[in-house]
């Protein structure tokens, strides 16, 4: 039940209708007994800045930013990052963070490759200094021989983008599963699918907004993952 005292958090992107974030975050707020609510807002091209400042004026506690606005958001808020996916509204300020690469916690890789040209790719490149970068705007197709970790930060679901081998790890951002992810599993690679990425970044965002640790098991169940 949303009341006059409910703290609000938004998802800003285009499109957002398929996002699992509202289901996941609202389950997390309920599990922690917080009077908070998370709503998805489909922002038309050219109106992101207007939407962003509207949330701040309306007293929202925070927001997530998704495709295609992560880089634009970084240019409009307080941050040193090139791409942000999490915003905190506090005392008239809008502070930008990136939790996109939170899934990398505990993953070791001597050589990494990042595929994609959007905000998520930039976030993973920042988290993986020295990673090879492949995008259709530059170096393509990707060559990942000798790479320990591959991050698929493209939106491609139907084409197999790389040939993986046992011993390699794929972080596959799109969900549901992709052709690249399925091919990787069949080849014996470790595949971390998009819902795992979503839960990791969502848990980190939850902590930034509320100051409380996220109920990760609840969030996993909310998106259909085992807890």
ROSE-4610 file (N, C-alpha, C; in Angstrom, 1 decimal, always signed):
// ROSE-4610
residu = [X/X/X/X/X/X/X/X/X/X/X/X/X/X/X/X/X/X/X/X/X/X/X/X/X/X/X/X/X/X/X/X/X/X/X/X/X/X/X/X/X/X/X/X/X/X/X/X/X/X/X/X/X/X/X/X/X/X/X/X/X/X/X/X/X/X/X/X/X/X/X/X/X/X/X/X/X/X/X/X/X/X/X/X/X/X/X/X/X/X/X/X/X/X/X/X/X/X/X/X/X/X/X/X/X/X/X/X/X/X/X/X/X/X/X/X/X/X/X/X/X/X/X/X/X/X/X/X/X/X/X/X/X/X/X/X/X/X/X/X/X/X/X/X/X/X/X/X/X/X/X/X/X/X/X/X/X/X/X/X/X/X/X/X/X/X/X/X/X/X/X/X/X/X/X/X/X/X/X/X/X/X/X/X/X/X/X/X/X/X/X/X/X/X/X/X/X/X/X/X/X/X/X/X/X/X/X/X/X/X/X/X/X/X/X/X/X/X/X/X/X/X/X/X/X/X/X/X/X/X/X/X/X/X/X/X/X/X/X/X/X/X/X/X/X/X/X/X/X/X/X/X/X/X/X/X/X/X/X/X/X/X/X/X/X/X/X/X/X/X/X/X/X/X/X/X/X/X/X/X/X/X/X/X/X/X/X/X/X/X/X/X/X/X/X/X/X/X/X/X/X/X/X/X/X/X/X/X/X/X/X/X/X/X/X/X/X/X/X/X/X/X/X/X/X/X/X/X/X/X/X/X/X/X/X/X/X/X/X/X/X/X/X/X/X/X/X/X/X/X/X/X/X/X/X/X/X/X/X/X/X/X/X/X/X/X/X/X/X/X/X/X/X/X/X/X/X/X/X/X/X/X/X/X/X/X/X/X/X/X/X/X/X/X/X/X/X/X/X/X/X/X/X/X/X/X/X/X/X/X/X/X/X/X/X/X/X/X/X/X/X/X/X/X/X/X/X/X/X/X/X/X/X/X/X/X/X/X/X/X/X/X/X/X/X/X/X/X/X/X/X/X/X/X/X/X/X/X/X/X/X/X/X/X/X/X/X/X/X/X/X/X/X/X/X/X/X/X/X/X/X/X/X/X/X/X/X/X/X/X/X/X/X/X/X/X/X/X/X/X/X/X/X/X/X/X/X/X/X/X/X/X/X/X/X/X/X/X/X/X/X/X/X/X/X/X/X/X/X/X/X/X/X/X/X/X/X/X/X/X/X/X/X/X/X/X/X/X/X/X/X/X/X/X/X/X/X/X/X/X/X/X/X/X/X/X/X/X/X/X/X/X/X/X/X/X/X/X/X/X/X/X/X/X/X/X/X/X/X/X/X/X/X/X/X/X/X/X/X/X/X/X/X/X/X/X/X/X/X/X/X/X/X/X/X/X/X/X/X/X/X/X/X/X/X/X/X/X/X/X/X/X/X/X/X/X/X/X/X/X/X/X/X/X/X/X/X/X/X/X/X/X/X/X/X/X/X/X/X/X/X/X/X/X/X/X/X/X/X/X/X/X/X/X/X/X/X/X/X/X/X]
num = [1/1/1/2/2/2/3/3/3/4/4/4/5/5/5/6/6/6/7/7/7/8/8/8/9/9/9/10/10/10/11/11/11/12/12/12/13/13/13/14/14/14/15/15/15/16/16/16/17/17/17/18/18/18/19/19/19/20/20/20/21/21/21/22/22/22/23/23/23/24/24/24/25/25/25/26/26/26/27/27/27/28/28/28/29/29/29/30/30/30/31/31/31/32/32/32/33/33/33/34/34/34/35/35/35/36/36/36/37/37/37/38/38/38/39/39/39/40/40/40/41/41/41/42/42/42/43/43/43/44/44/44/45/45/45/46/46/46/47/47/47/48/48/48/49/49/49/50/50/50/51/51/51/52/52/52/53/53/53/54/54/54/55/55/55/56/56/56/57/57/57/58/58/58/59/59/59/60/60/60/61/61/61/62/62/62/63/63/63/64/64/64/65/65/65/66/66/66/67/67/67/68/68/68/69/69/69/70/70/70/71/71/71/72/72/72/73/73/73/74/74/74/75/75/75/76/76/76/77/77/77/78/78/78/79/79/79/80/80/80/81/81/81/82/82/82/83/83/83/84/84/84/85/85/85/86/86/86/87/87/87/88/88/88/89/89/89/90/90/90/91/91/91/92/92/92/93/93/93/94/94/94/95/95/95/96/96/96/97/97/97/98/98/98/99/99/99/100/100/100/101/101/101/102/102/102/103/103/103/104/104/104/105/105/105/106/106/106/107/107/107/108/108/108/109/109/109/110/110/110/111/111/111/112/112/112/113/113/113/114/114/114/115/115/115/116/116/116/117/117/117/118/118/118/119/119/119/120/120/120/121/121/121/122/122/122/123/123/123/124/124/124/125/125/125/126/126/126/127/127/127/128/128/128/129/129/129/130/130/130/131/131/131/132/132/132/133/133/133/134/134/134/135/135/135/136/136/136/137/137/137/138/138/138/139/139/139/140/140/140/141/141/141/142/142/142/143/143/143/144/144/144/145/145/145/146/146/146/147/147/147/148/148/148/149/149/149/150/150/150/151/151/151/152/152/152/153/153/153/154/154/154/155/155/155/156/156/156/157/157/157/158/158/158/159/159/159/160/160/160/161/161/161/162/162/162/163/163/163/164/164/164/165/165/165/166/166/166/167/167/167/168/168/168/169/169/169/170/170/170/171/171/171/172/172/172/173/173/173/174/174/174/175/175/175/176/176/176/177/177/177/178/178/178/179/179/179/180/180/180/181/181/181/182/182/182/183/183/183/184/184/184/185/185/185/186/186/186/187/187/187/188/188/188/189/189/189/190/190/190/191/191/191/192/192/192/193/193/193/194/194/194/195/195/195/196/196/196/197/197/197/198/198/198/199/199/199/200/200/200/201/201/201/202/202/202/203/203/203/204/204/204/205/205/205/206/206/206/207/207/207/208/208/208/209/209/209/210/210/210/211/211/211/212/212/212/213/213/213/214/214/214/215/215/215/216/216/216/217/217/217/218/218/218/219/219/219/220/220/220/221/221/221/222/222/222/223/223/223/224/224/224/225/225/225/226/226/226/227/227/227]
x = [+0.8/+0.0/+0.9/+0.8/+1.5/+0.8/+1.5/+0.8/+1.6/+1.2/+1.8/+3.2/+3.6/+4.9/+5.8/+5.3/+6.1/+7.3/+8.5/+9.7/+9.6/+9.9/+9.7/+11.1/+11.3/+12.4/+11.9/+12.6/+12.1/+13.2/+12.7/+13.6/+13.3/+14.4/+14.3/+15.0/+14.2/+14.8/+13.8/+14.2/+13.3/+13.8/+13.0/+11.8/+12.1/+11.1/+11.3/+10.2/+9.3/+8.2/+8.6/+9.8/+10.2/+11.2/+11.5/+12.4/+11.9/+12.7/+12.4/+12.7/+13.3/+13.7/+12.6/+11.4/+10.3/+9.9/+9.7/+9.4/+10.4/+11.7/+12.8/+12.9/+12.9/+13.1/+11.9/+10.7/+9.6/+9.5/+9.9/+10.0/+11.1/+12.2/+13.2/+12.8/+12.1/+11.6/+10.6/+9.7/+8.7/+9.4/+10.4/+11.2/+11.8/+12.3/+13.0/+12.0/+10.7/+9.7/+9.7/+10.2/+10.4/+9.2/+8.8/+7.7/+8.2/+8.7/+9.3/+8.6/+8.6/+8.1/+8.9/+9.0/+9.8/+8.9/+9.0/+8.2/+9.0/+8.5/+9.2/+8.6/+9.5/+9.1/+9.7/+8.9/+9.4/+9.6/+10.8/+11.1/+11.3/+10.6/+10.7/+12.0/+12.6/+13.9/+13.8/+14.8/+14.9/+14.3/+13.8/+13.1/+13.7/+14.9/+15.5/+15.8/+16.4/+16.8/+15.6/+14.5/+13.2/+12.7/+12.8/+12.3/+13.2/+14.5/+15.4/+15.1/+15.0/+14.8/+13.4/+12.5/+11.1/+11.1/+11.9/+11.9/+12.5/+13.6/+14.2/+13.2/+12.5/+11.5/+10.4/+10.0/+8.9/+9.3/+10.6/+11.0/+11.4/+11.7/+12.1/+13.4/+13.5/+14.7/+15.9/+15.5/+16.6/+16.0/+16.9/+16.5/+17.5/+17.1/+18.0/+17.9/+19.0/+19.0/+19.4/+18.6/+18.9/+19.0/+19.2/+19.3/+18.2/+18.5/+19.8/+20.4/+20.1/+20.4/+21.5/+22.3/+23.3/+24.4/+24.8/+25.8/+25.3/+24.1/+23.4/+23.3/+22.9/+22.7/+24.0/+25.1/+26.4/+26.8/+26.3/+26.7/+25.8/+24.7/+23.8/+23.8/+24.5/+24.5/+25.9/+26.0/+27.3/+28.0/+29.0/+29.8/+31.1/+32.0/+33.2/+33.2/+32.1/+32.0/+31.5/+31.8/+31.3/+29.9/+29.5/+28.2/+27.7/+26.4/+25.8/+24.5/+24.2/+23.0/+22.2/+22.7/+22.0/+22.2/+21.1/+21.1/+20.5/+21.1/+20.6/+20.3/+19.1/+18.6/+18.7/+19.6/+19.7/+20.0/+19.2/+19.4/+19.6/+18.7/+18.7/+19.8/+20.6/+21.6/+21.2/+21.8/+21.6/+23.0/+23.2/+24.5/+24.5/+25.4/+25.4/+26.4/+26.0/+26.9/+26.7/+27.7/+27.5/+27.6/+26.6/+26.6/+26.5/+26.6/+26.5/+27.5/+28.7/+29.7/+29.8/+28.8/+28.9/+29.0/+28.5/+28.6/+30.0/+31.0/+32.4/+33.0/+32.4/+32.9/+33.2/+34.4/+34.8/+35.3/+35.2/+35.6/+37.0/+37.9/+39.3/+39.6/+40.2/+40.5/+41.8/+42.8/+44.0/+43.8/+43.0/+42.7/+41.2/+40.6/+39.2/+38.9/+37.7/+37.2/+35.8/+35.4/+34.1/+33.5/+32.3/+31.6/+30.5/+30.4/+29.3/+29.8/+28.9/+29.3/+28.5/+27.5/+26.7/+27.2/+26.3/+26.7/+27.2/+26.5/+26.9/+28.4/+28.7/+30.0/+31.0/+30.7/+31.7/+31.9/+30.8/+30.9/+31.8/+31.7/+32.6/+34.0/+34.2/+35.6/+36.2/+35.5/+36.0/+36.4/+35.6/+35.9/+37.0/+37.3/+38.3/+39.4/+40.3/+41.4/+42.2/+42.4/+43.2/+42.4/+41.1/+40.3/+40.3/+40.2/+40.0/+38.6/+38.4/+37.1/+36.7/+35.6/+35.1/+33.7/+33.5/+32.2/+32.0/+30.8/+30.5/+30.8/+31.0/+31.5/+33.0/+33.7/+35.1/+35.7/+36.3/+36.9/+35.9/+35.7/+34.7/+35.0/+34.8/+34.2/+35.2/+34.6/+35.5/+36.3/+37.5/+38.5/+38.8/+38.4/+38.6/+39.5/+40.3/+41.2/+42.2/+42.5/+43.4/+42.8/+41.5/+40.8/+40.2/+40.3/+39.7/+38.2/+37.9/+36.5/+36.0/+34.8/+34.2/+32.9/+32.7/+31.4/+30.7/+29.5/+28.6/+27.7/+28.0/+27.2/+26.5/+26.3/+25.4/+24.0/+23.1/+21.7/+21.3/+22.4/+22.2/+21.8/+20.6/+20.1/+20.2/+20.1/+19.9/+21.1/+22.2/+23.4/+24.5/+25.3/+26.4/+27.6/+28.0/+29.0/+30.4/+30.6/+32.0/+32.0/+33.1/+33.3/+34.0/+33.4/+34.0/+34.5/+35.4/+36.0/+36.0/+36.1/+36.2/+37.4/+37.1/+38.1/+37.8/+36.9/+36.5/+35.2/+35.0/+33.8/+33.1/+31.8/+31.0/+30.0/+30.1/+29.1/+28.1/+26.9/+26.0/+24.9/+24.9/+24.0/+22.6/+22.3/+20.8/+20.1/+18.9/+18.0/+16.7/+16.0/+16.4/+17.6/+18.0/+19.2/+19.4/+20.7/+21.1/+21.7/+21.7/+22.4/+23.9/+24.5/+25.9/+26.1/+25.1/+25.2/+24.9/+24.0/+23.7/+24.9/+25.5/+26.6/+27.8/+28.0/+29.0/+28.9/+27.6/+27.4/+27.7/+27.2/+27.5/+28.9/+29.7/+31.2/+31.9/+31.2/+31.9/+32.4/+32.0/+32.4/+31.5/+32.0/+31.1/+30.3/+29.0/+28.1/+27.4/+27.5/+26.8/+25.7/+24.5/+23.4/+22.9/+22.1/+21.7/+20.9/+20.2/+19.4/+20.4/+21.5/+22.5/+23.1/+23.4/+23.9/+22.9/+21.7/+20.6/+20.5/+20.6/+20.5/+21.7/+22.9/+24.1/+24.0/+23.7/+23.6/+22.5/+21.4/+20.2/+20.5/+21.2/+21.5/+22.4/+23.4/+24.3/+23.5/+22.5/+21.7/+20.8/+20.3/+19.4/+20.2/+21.4/+22.2/+22.5/+22.7/+23.0/+21.7/+20.5/+19.3/+18.9/+18.9/+18.3/+19.3/+20.6/+21.5/+21.5/+20.6/+20.5/+21.0/+21.5/+21.9/+20.7/+20.8/+19.7/+19.4/+18.2/+17.8/+18.0/+19.2/+19.6/+18.8/+18.6/+17.8/+16.4/+15.8/+14.4/+14.5/+15.5/+15.7/+15.9/+16.6/+16.9/+15.6/+14.8/+13.5/+12.6/+12.6/+11.7/+11.9/+13.2/+13.5/+13.6/+13.2/+13.2/+14.5/+15.4/+16.6/+16.5/+17.3/+17.3/+17.9/+17.4/+18.0/+19.1]
y = [-1.2/+0.0/+1.2/+2.1/+3.3/+4.4/+5.1/+6.2/+7.5/+8.5/+9.8/+9.8/+8.8/+8.7/+7.7/+7.1/+6.1/+6.7/+6.2/+6.6/+6.0/+6.8/+6.3/+6.2/+5.2/+5.0/+4.7/+5.2/+5.0/+4.3/+3.6/+3.1/+4.0/+4.6/+5.5/+4.8/+4.6/+4.0/+4.0/+3.4/+3.3/+2.2/+1.0/+0.7/+0.1/+0.0/-0.6/-1.6/-1.9/-2.8/-4.2/-4.7/-6.1/-6.2/-5.1/-5.1/-5.9/-6.6/-7.4/-6.6/-5.4/-4.6/-4.2/-3.8/-3.4/-4.6/-5.8/-7.0/-7.3/-7.2/-7.5/-6.5/-5.3/-4.3/-4.1/-4.2/-4.2/-5.4/-6.5/-7.7/-7.5/-6.8/-6.5/-5.5/-4.5/-3.5/-4.1/-5.0/-5.7/-6.6/-7.3/-8.2/-7.5/-6.3/-5.5/-4.7/-4.7/-4.0/-2.5/-2.1/-0.7/-0.1/+1.1/+1.7/+2.4/+1.6/+2.1/+1.4/+2.1/+1.5/+1.9/+1.0/+1.1/+1.1/+2.1/+2.2/+2.4/+1.8/+1.9/+3.0/+3.9/+5.0/+5.0/+4.8/+4.8/+6.3/+6.7/+8.1/+8.2/+9.1/+9.3/+9.9/+9.5/+10.1/+11.7/+12.3/+13.7/+14.3/+13.5/+14.0/+13.5/+12.9/+12.3/+13.4/+14.5/+15.5/+16.0/+16.2/+16.7/+15.7/+14.4/+13.4/+13.3/+13.4/+13.3/+14.4/+15.7/+16.8/+16.8/+16.2/+16.0/+15.1/+14.0/+13.1/+13.8/+14.6/+15.3/+16.3/+17.0/+17.9/+17.3/+16.0/+15.3/+14.6/+14.7/+14.1/+12.6/+12.1/+10.7/+10.5/+9.2/+8.9/+8.5/+8.0/+7.5/+7.0/+6.4/+5.9/+5.0/+4.1/+3.3/+4.0/+3.9/+4.3/+3.2/+2.9/+1.8/+2.4/+1.5/+1.9/+2.8/+3.9/+4.3/+5.5/+5.7/+6.9/+7.0/+5.9/+5.9/+6.9/+7.1/+8.1/+9.6/+9.8/+11.1/+11.4/+10.4/+10.6/+11.1/+10.4/+10.8/+12.2/+12.7/+14.1/+15.1/+14.7/+15.6/+15.5/+14.6/+14.4/+14.6/+14.5/+14.6/+13.2/+13.1/+11.9/+12.1/+11.3/+11.3/+10.2/+9.5/+8.3/+8.7/+7.9/+8.1/+7.5/+6.6/+6.0/+5.7/+6.0/+5.7/+4.9/+4.0/+3.3/+3.5/+4.1/+4.3/+5.8/+6.4/+7.8/+7.8/+8.7/+9.0/+10.5/+10.8/+12.1/+12.5/+13.5/+13.9/+15.3/+16.0/+17.4/+18.3/+18.0/+18.8/+18.4/+17.4/+16.9/+15.6/+15.4/+14.1/+13.5/+12.4/+11.8/+10.5/+10.4/+9.2/+8.1/+6.9/+5.7/+4.7/+3.8/+2.7/+1.4/+0.6/-0.8/-1.9/-1.5/-2.4/-3.6/-3.3/-4.4/-5.1/-4.9/-5.5/-7.0/-7.6/-9.1/-9.6/-8.7/-9.1/-9.4/-9.0/-9.3/-10.7/-11.1/-12.5/-13.2/-12.5/-13.1/-12.7/-13.6/-13.2/-13.5/-12.5/-12.7/-11.9/-12.6/-11.9/-11.1/-11.7/-11.0/-11.0/-9.9/-9.7/-9.1/-9.3/-8.6/-8.2/-7.0/-6.4/-6.1/-6.6/-6.5/-5.5/-4.4/-3.5/-2.1/-1.1/+0.3/+1.2/+0.7/+1.5/+1.7/+2.2/+2.6/+1.4/+0.3/-0.9/-1.3/-1.3/-1.6/-0.7/+0.6/+1.5/+1.2/+0.8/+0.5/-0.7/-1.7/-2.9/-2.6/-1.7/-1.3/-0.6/+0.2/+1.0/+0.0/-1.1/-2.0/-3.0/-3.1/-4.1/-3.4/-2.7/-1.9/-2.9/-2.4/-3.2/-4.2/-4.3/-5.2/-4.8/-5.8/-5.6/-5.1/-4.2/-3.6/-3.9/-4.5/-4.8/-4.2/-3.4/-2.9/-2.7/-2.8/-2.6/-1.2/-0.3/+1.1/+1.1/+0.1/+0.1/-1.2/-2.0/-3.2/-4.4/-5.0/-6.1/-7.0/-8.3/-9.1/-9.3/-9.7/-9.9/-11.2/-11.1/-12.2/-12.4/-13.6/-13.8/-15.0/-15.4/-16.5/-16.0/-16.7/-16.3/-15.4/-15.1/-14.3/-15.2/-14.8/-15.5/-15.2/-13.9/-13.3/-12.6/-12.9/-12.1/-11.5/-10.2/-9.6/-9.2/-9.8/-9.4/-8.3/-7.1/-5.9/-5.4/-6.2/-5.8/-6.2/-5.8/-6.2/-7.4/-8.0/-9.1/-10.4/-11.0/-12.2/-13.4/-13.2/-14.3/-14.8/-14.0/-14.4/-14.8/-15.8/-16.2/-15.2/-14.5/-13.4/-13.9/-14.9/-15.4/-16.9/-17.5/-19.0/-19.1/-19.7/-19.9/-21.3/-21.4/-22.7/-23.0/-24.3/-24.5/-23.7/-23.2/-22.3/-20.9/-20.5/-19.1/-18.9/-17.6/-17.2/-16.1/-16.3/-15.3/-14.6/-13.3/-12.5/-12.0/-12.5/-12.3/-11.4/-10.1/-9.1/-9.3/-9.5/-9.5/-10.7/-10.5/-11.6/-11.5/-12.6/-14.0/-14.4/-15.7/-16.2/-15.9/-15.8/-15.5/-16.7/-16.6/-17.6/-17.7/-16.6/-16.6/-17.4/-17.2/-17.9/-19.4/-19.7/-21.2/-21.9/-21.2/-21.8/-21.9/-21.0/-21.0/-22.2/-22.4/-23.6/-24.9/-25.0/-26.2/-26.5/-25.4/-25.5/-25.8/-25.7/-26.0/-24.8/-23.6/-22.4/-22.1/-21.3/-20.8/-19.6/-19.7/-18.6/-18.0/-16.7/-15.9/-15.1/-15.5/-15.0/-13.6/-13.0/-11.7/-11.4/-12.4/-12.2/-12.1/-12.9/-12.8/-11.4/-10.9/-9.5/-8.5/-8.7/-7.8/-7.8/-9.0/-9.1/-8.5/-8.7/-8.1/-6.6/-6.0/-4.5/-4.0/-4.7/-4.3/-4.3/-5.3/-5.4/-4.2/-3.9/-2.7/-1.4/-1.3/-0.1/+0.0/-1.1/-1.1/-0.6/-1.0/-0.5/+1.0/+1.5/+2.9/+3.7/+3.3/+4.0/+4.0/+2.8/+2.6/+2.6/+2.3/+2.1/+0.8/-0.1/-1.5/-2.5/-3.6/-4.7/-5.3/-5.6/-6.1/-7.6/-8.0/-9.4/-10.2/-10.6/-11.1/-12.4/-13.2/-14.4/-14.1/-13.1/-12.7/-12.1/-11.3/-10.7/-11.8/-12.8/-13.9/-14.7/-15.0/-15.7/-14.8/-13.5/-12.6/-12.6/-12.9/-12.9/-14.4/-15.3/-16.7/-17.5/-17.0/-17.7/-18.5/-19.6/-20.3/-19.4/-19.5/-18.7/-19.5]
z = [+0.0/+0.0/+0.0/-1.1/-1.1/-0.4/+0.5/+1.3/+1.0/+1.8/+1.7/+2.2/+3.0/+3.6/+2.9/+1.8/+1.1/+0.4/+0.6/-0.2/-1.6/-2.6/-4.0/-4.7/-5.5/-6.3/-7.7/-8.7/-10.1/-10.9/-12.0/-13.1/-14.3/-14.8/-16.0/-17.1/-18.2/-19.4/-20.6/-21.6/-22.8/-23.7/-23.7/-23.0/-21.6/-20.8/-19.4/-19.1/-20.1/-19.8/-19.4/-19.9/-19.7/-18.5/-17.8/-16.7/-15.5/-14.9/-13.7/-12.4/-12.6/-11.4/-10.5/-11.0/-10.1/-9.2/-9.8/-9.0/-8.0/-8.4/-7.5/-6.3/-6.6/-5.6/-4.7/-5.2/-4.3/-3.4/-3.8/-2.9/-1.9/-2.2/-1.2/-0.2/-0.6/+0.3/+1.3/+0.8/+1.6/+2.6/+2.2/+3.1/+4.2/+4.0/+5.0/+5.8/+5.5/+6.2/+6.0/+4.8/+4.5/+3.7/+4.1/+3.4/+2.2/+1.2/+0.0/-1.2/-2.4/-3.6/-4.8/-5.7/-6.9/-8.1/-9.0/-10.2/-11.4/-12.5/-13.8/-14.6/-15.2/-15.9/-17.3/-18.3/-19.7/-20.2/-20.4/-20.7/-22.2/-22.8/-24.3/-24.6/-25.8/-26.2/-26.2/-25.7/-25.7/-24.4/-23.5/-22.3/-21.0/-21.1/-19.9/-18.9/-19.3/-18.3/-17.6/-18.3/-17.7/-16.7/-17.1/-16.1/-14.9/-15.1/-14.0/-12.9/-13.4/-12.5/-11.9/-12.6/-12.1/-10.9/-11.0/-9.8/-8.6/-8.8/-7.7/-7.1/-8.0/-7.5/-6.7/-7.1/-6.5/-5.2/-4.8/-3.6/-3.6/-4.8/-4.9/-4.1/-3.6/-2.8/-3.7/-4.9/-5.8/-7.1/-7.9/-9.2/-9.7/-10.6/-11.5/-12.9/-13.6/-15.0/-15.9/-16.9/-17.9/-19.3/-20.2/-21.6/-22.1/-22.8/-23.3/-22.6/-21.3/-20.7/-19.7/-19.6/-18.5/-18.7/-20.0/-20.2/-20.1/-20.5/-20.4/-18.9/-18.1/-16.7/-16.1/-16.5/-15.9/-16.1/-17.3/-17.6/-16.9/-16.2/-15.6/-14.1/-13.5/-12.0/-11.5/-10.2/-9.5/-9.6/-10.4/-10.5/-11.3/-11.1/-12.0/-13.0/-13.1/-13.9/-15.3/-16.3/-17.7/-17.8/-16.9/-17.0/-15.6/-15.4/-14.1/-14.2/-13.3/-13.4/-12.1/-11.1/-9.8/-9.3/-8.9/-8.5/-7.1/-6.3/-4.9/-4.9/-4.5/-4.3/-2.8/-2.5/-1.1/-1.0/-0.2/+0.1/-1.2/-2.1/-3.4/-4.4/-4.0/-4.9/-5.6/-6.8/-7.4/-7.6/-6.9/-6.9/-7.7/-8.6/-9.5/-9.1/-9.2/-8.9/-10.0/-10.1/-11.0/-10.2/-10.3/-9.6/-10.7/-12.0/-13.1/-12.9/-12.5/-12.5/-11.1/-10.3/-8.9/-9.0/-10.1/-10.2/-10.3/-10.6/-10.7/-9.3/-8.2/-6.9/-6.7/-6.5/-6.3/-7.5/-8.7/-9.9/-10.2/-10.5/-10.8/-12.3/-12.9/-14.3/-14.6/-15.3/-15.7/-17.0/-17.8/-19.1/-19.3/-19.7/-19.8/-21.2/-21.7/-22.9/-22.6/-23.1/-22.9/-24.3/-24.5/-25.8/-25.6/-26.5/-26.4/-26.4/-26.7/-26.8/-25.9/-25.1/-24.3/-22.9/-22.0/-20.7/-19.9/-20.0/-19.2/-19.6/-20.9/-21.4/-20.7/-20.7/-20.1/-18.6/-17.9/-16.5/-16.3/-17.1/-17.0/-17.4/-18.4/-18.7/-17.6/-16.9/-15.8/-14.6/-14.5/-13.4/-13.8/-15.1/-15.6/-16.3/-15.6/-16.3/-17.2/-18.4/-19.3/-20.2/-19.9/-20.7/-22.2/-23.0/-24.5/-24.7/-25.6/-25.9/-27.3/-27.5/-28.8/-29.0/-30.1/-30.3/-31.8/-32.3/-33.7/-34.2/-33.3/-33.7/-33.9/-33.5/-33.5/-34.0/-33.0/-33.3/-33.2/-34.3/-34.4/-35.6/-35.6/-34.5/-33.3/-32.2/-31.0/-31.1/-30.6/-30.6/-29.1/-28.6/-27.1/-26.8/-27.7/-27.4/-26.4/-25.3/-24.3/-23.2/-23.3/-22.4/-21.3/-20.0/-19.0/-18.8/-19.0/-18.7/-19.9/-20.3/-21.4/-20.8/-21.1/-20.6/-21.9/-22.0/-23.1/-22.7/-23.0/-22.6/-23.8/-24.8/-25.9/-25.6/-26.6/-26.4/-27.3/-27.9/-28.8/-28.1/-28.5/-27.9/-28.8/-30.1/-31.1/-31.7/-31.9/-32.6/-31.5/-31.9/-31.0/-31.4/-30.4/-30.6/-30.5/-29.6/-29.4/-29.2/-29.5/-29.3/-28.0/-27.0/-25.7/-25.5/-24.5/-24.2/-22.7/-22.3/-20.8/-20.2/-19.0/-18.3/-18.5/-19.5/-19.6/-18.9/-18.5/-17.9/-18.7/-18.9/-19.6/-18.7/-18.6/-17.9/-19.0/-19.0/-20.1/-19.6/-20.0/-19.4/-19.8/-21.1/-21.5/-20.8/-20.5/-20.0/-20.7/-21.0/-20.7/-21.4/-21.3/-21.8/-23.3/-23.7/-25.1/-25.8/-27.1/-27.9/-27.5/-27.2/-26.8/-25.5/-24.5/-23.3/-23.4/-24.2/-24.4/-25.1/-26.1/-26.8/-25.8/-24.9/-23.9/-23.0/-22.5/-21.6/-22.3/-23.6/-24.3/-24.6/-24.6/-24.9/-23.6/-22.4/-21.2/-20.4/-20.9/-20.2/-19.0/-18.1/-17.0/-17.5/-17.3/-17.7/-16.6/-16.4/-15.4/-16.1/-15.9/-16.8/-16.3/-17.1/-16.9/-15.6/-15.1/-13.9/-12.7/-12.8/-11.7/-11.7/-12.9/-13.0/-12.4/-12.7/-12.2/-10.7/-10.1/-8.6/-8.0/-8.5/-7.9/-8.0/-9.2/-9.2/-8.4/-8.4/-7.6/-6.1/-5.6/-4.2/-3.8/-4.6/-4.4/-4.4/-5.3/-5.3/-4.1/-3.7/-2.5/-1.3/-1.1/+0.0/-0.1/-1.3/-1.5/-1.1/-1.5/-1.2/+0.2/+0.8/+2.1/+3.3/+3.0/+4.0/+4.7/+4.2/+4.8/+3.8/+4.2/+3.3/+2.7/+1.4/+0.6/+1.0/+1.0/+1.2/-0.2/-0.4/-1.7/-2.1/-1.1/-1.4/-1.9/-1.3/-1.7/-3.1/-3.4/-4.7/-5.8/-5.4/-6.4/-6.7/-5.7/-5.9/-6.7/-6.5/-7.2/-8.7/-9.1/-10.6/-11.1/-10.3/-10.8/-10.6/-9.8/-9.5/-8.2/-8.1/-6.8/-5.7/-4.5/-3.4/-2.7]
